Amino acid sequence: MSDLLRKFDHLIEERGPAAIVLKQWLKPVGDPVIFPPTYANPKEGDPAMYNIDRFGETATLGKRFEKFKKTHTFMDTDRVEHGRLQSVCVIDGIPSQANRIEPAFGRMMETDGSPLKLVPAIKVNALIDGQPVALDLLVDAGHRIADAMLRYTSIAQEVTAAILARKQGDSAPLAKLAPTSLVFGMWDSQMTGVKVPRLVNSIIRAFDVREYRRSSQFNPAMDFEAAGVTTEKGDKKLSVVGMDGAPSTFQPGGIEALGGICRDASLNLCTLRDIVTTDSTQTLKLQRYILGLSLVAITYFDGMTLNLRQGCQLVAIPDKPMTRITVNANGTEDELEIDNNVAIGYAVAAATDFGIGPDRIDATFDVKAAKAARKTAKKDKAKAEDKS
């Protein structure tokens, strides 16, 4: 056990590497056109859009036109292009990648099928539309331990104490309560203001993209007007309930990555070394524990299909194998031999040595506390507006 615990101590040492960096080239399954995530268009009423950055030299065109007699059409007889426009499209952003990896810590299994426990479980019981639900920190809390889902519960004081301890330089209470908040970061923006930077970053981008559009038309199964559903000709309310035709034109139709698709991930070892506690011996155990979780996170997608969304399924490229290296302070690089099985084995040993915190599966959402916070926020906003 001791040899396994020391296996990656060179990554924790003060003069150790700056980071672990991963690069993996991917390809689409089947159709070369894939569908990135869409975002609301800043121009109201316009179709949703992809996150595509375009940069580089602007194309300069020199044109000379020749007019054809009678037809009044034109034809280019001279066309010169200078420069090249570059483009990069985000296929899966850093927050999205984290949200795909973090829930796995709650469903990992041993080889014999038994649950593999690396982190404590926190579940918040609440009534939603009159129905009891159990919300999971690893799955449902977008802001992790700082999420409003946790800040107004029966364990709110414990959450605040752990976050404030982190502010005072002791990360152990937070590691006992919600260690993935140290791996993927959190910001307690509404209360203490404490920020915990991410250790693990992962993003998927497509390069030199060609953007497509698509249009479609829905036709109802029958003429609902003629069937007597409405007496008003052209009633627009029919389309709201699926009883009228609905065109959808010039919508995002995917992209083709002419320059390839790449997943880039990193584990910031400098930030890991900032995770300390009041006792040096305990600090080493703490850093090993968080390193183990981070190594599991950065190797999570090893050998997996990245099934990101409808129309966006990505796999590895056999002749462009993934690289995982450590980058040193002087800029030199070393290969890092590690896979998900090795990472899990180390993480289990480190978690056992540090001691996983107790589960909190009986936390309850405090509606009164949430309402009081909302009321206070409204008053503070009104005061701020009066001053301005």
C-alpha positions as CSV (number, residue, x, y, z in Angstrom):
1,M,0.0,0.0,0.0
2,S,2.8,2.5,0.9
3,D,4.5,2.0,-2.5
4,L,1.2,2.6,-4.3
5,L,0.6,5.8,-2.2
6,R,4.1,7.1,-3.1
7,K,3.6,6.2,-6.8
8,F,2.7,9.8,-7.9
9,D,4.4,11.8,-5.2
10,H,6.7,13.4,-7.8
11,L,3.6,15.2,-9.1
12,I,2.9,16.7,-5.7
13,E,6.4,17.8,-4.9
14,E,7.0,21.6,-4.7
15,R,9.4,21.5,-7.7
16,G,7.4,18.9,-9.5
17,P,5.7,19.3,-13.0
18,A,3.4,22.3,-13.7
19,A,0.6,20.2,-15.2
20,I,-0.5,17.0,-16.9
21,V,-1.6,17.7,-20.4
22,L,-3.7,15.4,-22.6
23,K,-4.4,15.6,-26.3
24,Q,-6.7,13.3,-28.2
25,W,-7.8,13.6,-31.8
26,L,-11.3,12.4,-32.6
27,K,-13.5,11.6,-35.5
28,P,-17.2,11.4,-36.1
29,V,-19.1,8.2,-36.3
30,G,-20.7,7.9,-39.7
31,D,-21.7,11.3,-41.1
32,P,-18.8,13.8,-41.1
33,V,-21.3,16.5,-40.2
34,I,-21.7,16.7,-36.4
35,F,-23.9,18.9,-34.2
36,P,-22.2,21.2,-31.6
37,P,-24.3,22.7,-28.8
38,T,-26.5,25.6,-29.7
39,Y,-26.8,28.9,-27.8
40,A,-29.4,31.7,-27.8
41,N,-28.7,34.2,-30.5
42,P,-27.9,37.7,-29.2
43,K,-30.2,39.1,-31.9
44,E,-33.7,38.5,-30.6
45,G,-35.8,36.4,-33.0
46,D,-32.8,35.0,-34.9
47,P,-32.1,31.2,-34.9
48,A,-29.9,29.6,-32.3
49,M,-26.2,29.6,-33.1
50,Y,-23.0,27.6,-32.6
51,N,-20.0,29.0,-30.7
52,I,-17.7,29.5,-33.7
53,D,-14.7,31.9,-33.5
54,R,-13.5,33.2,-36.8
55,F,-10.2,35.0,-37.0
56,G,-7.1,35.4,-39.2
57,E,-6.5,37.5,-42.3
58,T,-9.6,38.8,-44.0
59,A,-10.0,37.6,-47.5
60,T,-9.3,40.4,-50.1
61,L,-11.0,39.9,-53.4
62,G,-10.1,41.5,-56.7
63,K,-13.0,41.2,-59.1
64,R,-13.6,42.1,-62.7
65,F,-17.1,41.5,-64.1
66,E,-18.1,40.9,-67.7
67,K,-21.7,41.7,-68.6
68,F,-23.5,39.4,-71.1
69,K,-25.6,41.0,-73.7
70,K,-29.4,40.4,-73.6
71,T,-29.3,38.3,-70.4
72,H,-27.9,41.1,-68.1
73,T,-26.0,38.5,-66.1
74,F,-22.5,38.9,-64.8
75,M,-19.5,36.5,-64.7
76,D,-16.2,36.7,-62.8
77,T,-13.3,36.8,-65.2
78,D,-10.7,37.6,-62.5
79,R,-10.7,36.6,-58.8
80,V,-7.7,36.8,-56.5
81,E,-7.8,35.8,-52.8
82,H,-5.2,36.9,-50.3
83,G,-5.1,35.5,-46.7
84,R,-7.0,32.8,-45.0
85,L,-9.9,32.9,-42.5
86,Q,-9.5,30.5,-39.6
87,S,-12.4,29.1,-37.6
88,V,-12.8,27.1,-34.3
89,C,-16.0,25.6,-33.0
90,V,-16.6,24.5,-29.4
91,I,-18.0,20.9,-29.5
92,D,-18.1,20.4,-25.7
93,G,-17.1,23.2,-23.3
94,I,-15.2,22.9,-20.0
95,P,-18.3,23.1,-17.8
96,S,-20.0,20.5,-20.0
97,Q,-17.1,18.1,-19.8
98,A,-17.0,18.5,-16.0
99,N,-20.7,17.8,-15.8
100,R,-20.2,14.6,-17.8
101,I,-17.4,13.3,-15.6
102,E,-18.4,14.3,-12.0
103,P,-21.6,12.2,-11.8
104,A,-19.4,9.1,-12.5
105,F,-18.0,9.3,-9.0
106,G,-21.4,8.3,-7.7
107,R,-21.8,5.2,-10.0
108,M,-18.4,3.7,-10.3
109,M,-18.2,-0.1,-9.8
110,E,-15.6,-2.6,-8.7
111,T,-14.7,-5.4,-11.1
112,D,-17.0,-7.7,-9.0
113,G,-19.9,-5.4,-9.5
114,S,-20.0,-3.9,-6.1
115,P,-20.0,0.0,-5.7
116,L,-16.7,1.7,-5.8
117,K,-16.7,4.5,-3.2
118,L,-14.3,7.4,-3.6
119,V,-16.4,10.3,-2.4
120,P,-19.2,10.9,0.1
121,A,-22.7,11.1,-1.1
122,I,-24.8,14.2,-0.5
123,K,-28.5,14.1,-1.3
124,V,-31.1,16.9,-0.7
125,N,-34.7,15.9,-0.1
126,A,-37.3,18.4,-1.4
127,L,-40.9,18.7,-2.5
128,I,-41.2,19.6,-6.2
129,D,-44.7,20.2,-7.4
130,G,-45.9,18.3,-4.3
131,Q,-43.8,15.3,-5.2
132,P,-40.8,14.2,-3.0
133,V,-37.5,14.1,-4.9
134,A,-33.9,13.4,-3.8
135,L,-31.4,15.7,-5.6
136,D,-27.8,14.5,-5.9
137,L,-24.9,16.9,-5.4
138,L,-22.8,15.1,-8.1
139,V,-25.6,15.2,-10.6
140,D,-27.9,18.1,-10.0
141,A,-25.9,20.9,-8.4
142,G,-24.4,23.1,-11.1
143,H,-22.4,25.2,-8.6
144,R,-21.4,22.1,-6.6
145,I,-21.3,22.6,-2.8
146,A,-21.9,26.4,-3.3
147,D,-25.2,25.7,-5.1
148,A,-28.4,27.2,-3.7
149,M,-29.7,23.6,-3.5
150,L,-27.2,23.1,-0.7
151,R,-27.0,26.6,0.8
152,Y,-30.6,26.4,2.0
153,T,-30.7,23.0,3.7
154,S,-30.4,21.3,7.0
155,I,-26.6,21.1,6.5
156,A,-26.1,24.7,5.5
157,Q,-24.0,25.6,8.5
158,E,-21.7,22.7,7.8
159,V,-21.3,23.8,4.2
160,T,-20.5,27.4,5.3
161,A,-18.0,26.2,7.8
162,A,-16.2,24.0,5.3
163,I,-16.1,26.9,2.7
164,L,-14.8,29.4,5.3
165,A,-12.2,26.9,6.5
166,R,-11.0,26.8,2.9
167,K,-10.8,30.6,2.9
168,Q,-8.6,30.4,6.0
169,G,-6.2,27.9,4.3
170,D,-7.6,24.6,5.4
171,S,-9.2,22.5,2.6
172,A,-9.6,19.3,4.7
173,P,-13.2,20.0,5.8
174,L,-14.2,20.7,2.2
175,A,-12.5,17.5,1.1
176,K,-14.4,15.5,3.7
177,L,-17.7,17.1,2.7
178,A,-17.5,17.6,-1.1
179,P,-14.1,16.7,-2.6
180,T,-15.2,17.1,-6.2
181,S,-15.7,20.8,-5.5
182,L,-11.9,20.9,-5.2
183,V,-11.4,19.0,-8.4
184,F,-13.9,20.8,-10.7
185,G,-14.0,24.1,-8.8
186,M,-16.8,26.2,-7.3
187,W,-17.7,29.8,-6.5
188,D,-19.7,30.7,-3.4
189,S,-20.7,34.0,-5.1
190,Q,-23.9,34.6,-3.1
191,M,-22.5,34.2,0.4
192,T,-18.8,34.0,1.3
193,G,-17.4,34.9,-2.1
194,V,-14.9,32.1,-1.9
195,K,-13.6,30.8,-5.2
196,V,-12.0,27.3,-5.7
197,P,-10.3,27.1,-9.1
198,R,-10.6,24.0,-11.2
199,L,-7.9,21.4,-11.2
200,V,-9.2,19.5,-14.2
201,N,-10.0,21.3,-17.5
202,S,-11.3,19.4,-20.6
203,I,-12.6,20.9,-23.8
204,I,-13.4,19.5,-27.3
205,R,-13.0,21.8,-30.3
206,A,-13.4,21.5,-34.1
207,F,-11.0,23.3,-36.4
208,D,-11.5,24.9,-39.9
209,V,-15.2,24.3,-39.8
210,R,-17.7,24.4,-42.6
211,E,-21.1,25.4,-41.2
212,Y,-24.4,24.0,-42.6
213,R,-28.1,25.0,-42.3
214,R,-31.2,22.9,-42.5
215,S,-34.9,23.5,-43.0
216,S,-37.9,21.3,-42.3
217,Q,-41.7,21.4,-42.5
218,F,-44.2,19.8,-40.2
219,N,-47.5,18.9,-41.7
220,P,-50.4,17.8,-39.5
221,A,-51.9,14.4,-39.9
222,M,-55.3,15.8,-40.7
223,D,-57.1,19.1,-41.4
224,F,-58.1,20.2,-37.9
225,E,-59.9,23.3,-39.1
226,A,-62.1,21.2,-41.4
227,A,-62.6,18.7,-38.6
228,G,-64.3,21.5,-36.6
229,V,-61.7,22.1,-34.0
230,T,-61.9,25.9,-34.6
231,T,-64.2,28.1,-36.6
232,E,-61.6,30.8,-36.9
233,K,-59.7,30.6,-40.3
234,G,-56.0,30.4,-39.8
235,D,-56.1,30.1,-36.0
236,K,-52.4,30.4,-35.0
237,K,-53.2,28.6,-31.7
238,L,-53.6,25.4,-33.6
239,S,-49.8,25.2,-34.2
240,V,-49.1,25.5,-30.5
241,V,-50.9,22.2,-29.9
242,G,-49.6,20.5,-33.0
243,M,-52.7,20.8,-35.1
244,D,-51.3,23.0,-37.9
245,G,-48.3,23.1,-40.2
246,A,-45.1,24.5,-38.8
247,P,-42.1,25.5,-41.0
248,S,-38.6,25.6,-39.6
249,T,-36.2,27.3,-42.0
250,F,-32.5,28.1,-42.0
251,Q,-31.8,26.5,-38.7
252,P,-28.3,25.3,-37.5
253,G,-27.6,22.2,-39.5
254,G,-24.3,21.0,-38.0
255,I,-20.7,21.6,-38.9
256,E,-18.0,19.7,-40.8
257,A,-14.5,19.8,-39.2
258,L,-12.1,20.1,-42.1
259,G,-9.2,20.6,-39.7
260,G,-10.1,17.8,-37.3
261,I,-11.6,17.5,-33.9
262,C,-9.4,17.5,-30.7
263,R,-10.0,17.0,-27.0
264,D,-7.6,18.9,-24.9
265,A,-7.4,18.3,-21.1
266,S,-5.1,19.3,-18.3
267,L,-4.6,18.8,-14.6
268,N,-3.1,21.9,-12.9
269,L,-0.5,20.5,-10.4
270,C,0.4,24.0,-9.1
271,T,-3.1,24.6,-8.0
272,L,-3.2,21.1,-6.4
273,R,-0.2,22.0,-4.3
274,D,-2.2,25.0,-2.9
275,I,-4.7,22.6,-1.4
276,V,-3.4,22.3,2.2
277,T,-4.5,21.8,5.7
278,T,-3.0,22.8,9.1
279,D,-0.9,19.6,9.6
280,S,1.9,18.8,7.1
281,T,1.3,15.0,7.4
282,Q,-2.4,15.4,6.8
283,T,-1.6,17.8,3.9
284,L,0.2,15.0,2.0
285,K,-2.7,12.7,2.6
286,L,-5.1,15.4,1.4
287,Q,-3.1,16.2,-1.7
288,R,-2.8,12.5,-2.6
289,Y,-6.6,12.1,-2.2
290,I,-7.4,15.0,-4.4
291,L,-4.7,14.0,-6.9
292,G,-6.3,10.5,-7.1
293,L,-9.7,11.9,-7.8
294,S,-8.2,14.2,-10.4
295,L,-6.4,11.4,-12.1
296,V,-9.6,9.4,-12.3
297,A,-11.3,12.4,-13.8
298,I,-8.7,13.1,-16.5
299,T,-8.6,9.4,-17.5
300,Y,-12.4,8.9,-17.3
301,F,-13.0,8.9,-21.1
302,D,-10.2,6.4,-21.8
303,G,-11.5,3.8,-24.2
304,M,-15.0,5.4,-24.3
305,T,-17.1,6.7,-27.1
306,L,-17.9,10.3,-26.5
307,N,-21.7,10.2,-27.1
308,L,-22.2,14.0,-26.6
309,R,-25.6,14.6,-28.0
310,Q,-27.9,13.6,-30.9
311,G,-25.8,13.8,-34.1
312,C,-22.5,14.2,-32.2
313,Q,-20.8,10.8,-31.5
314,L,-17.0,10.8,-31.5
315,V,-14.4,8.1,-31.3
316,A,-10.6,7.9,-31.2
317,I,-8.4,8.0,-34.4
318,P,-6.3,4.8,-34.4
319,D,-3.3,6.3,-36.2
320,K,-3.3,9.4,-34.0
321,P,-3.1,7.9,-30.5
322,M,-3.8,10.0,-27.4
323,T,-0.8,11.6,-25.7
324,R,-0.6,12.3,-22.0
325,I,2.5,14.2,-20.8
326,T,3.8,16.2,-17.8
327,V,5.0,19.7,-18.5
328,N,7.9,20.9,-16.4
329,A,8.6,24.4,-15.2
330,N,11.5,24.7,-17.7
331,G,9.2,23.8,-20.6
332,T,10.5,20.2,-21.0
333,E,7.9,17.4,-21.3
334,D,7.8,13.8,-20.1
335,E,5.5,11.0,-21.0
336,L,3.1,9.9,-18.3
337,E,2.1,6.3,-18.3
338,I,-1.3,6.0,-16.7
339,D,-4.7,4.7,-17.6
340,N,-8.1,4.7,-15.8
341,N,-7.5,1.4,-14.0
342,V,-4.2,2.6,-12.6
343,A,-5.8,5.9,-11.6
344,I,-8.7,4.2,-9.8
345,G,-6.3,1.9,-8.0
346,Y,-4.3,4.9,-6.7
347,A,-7.4,6.8,-5.9
348,V,-8.8,4.0,-3.8
349,A,-5.5,3.7,-1.8
350,A,-5.3,7.5,-1.3
351,A,-9.0,7.7,-0.3
352,T,-8.5,4.9,2.3
353,D,-5.5,6.7,3.7
354,F,-7.2,10.1,3.9
355,G,-10.5,8.8,5.0
356,I,-13.7,9.5,3.0
357,G,-16.2,11.8,4.7
358,P,-19.6,10.5,5.9
359,D,-22.6,10.4,3.6
360,R,-25.3,13.1,3.9
361,I,-28.3,11.5,2.3
362,D,-30.9,12.9,4.6
363,A,-30.4,16.7,4.0
364,T,-33.6,18.5,3.6
365,F,-34.3,21.7,1.6
366,D,-35.4,24.6,3.8
367,V,-38.1,26.5,1.9
368,K,-38.3,29.2,4.7
369,A,-34.6,29.9,4.5
370,A,-34.7,30.2,0.7
371,K,-37.7,32.6,0.9
372,A,-36.0,34.7,3.5
373,A,-32.8,34.9,1.3
374,R,-34.9,35.9,-1.7
375,K,-36.7,38.6,0.4
376,T,-33.3,40.0,1.6
377,A,-31.9,40.0,-1.9
378,K,-34.9,42.0,-3.2
379,K,-34.4,44.6,-0.4
380,D,-30.7,44.9,-1.1
381,K,-31.4,45.4,-4.8
382,A,-33.9,48.1,-4.1
383,K,-31.5,49.9,-1.8
384,A,-28.7,49.7,-4.4
385,E,-31.1,51.1,-7.1
386,D,-32.1,54.0,-4.7
387,K,-28.4,54.9,-4.2
388,S,-27.7,54.9,-7.9
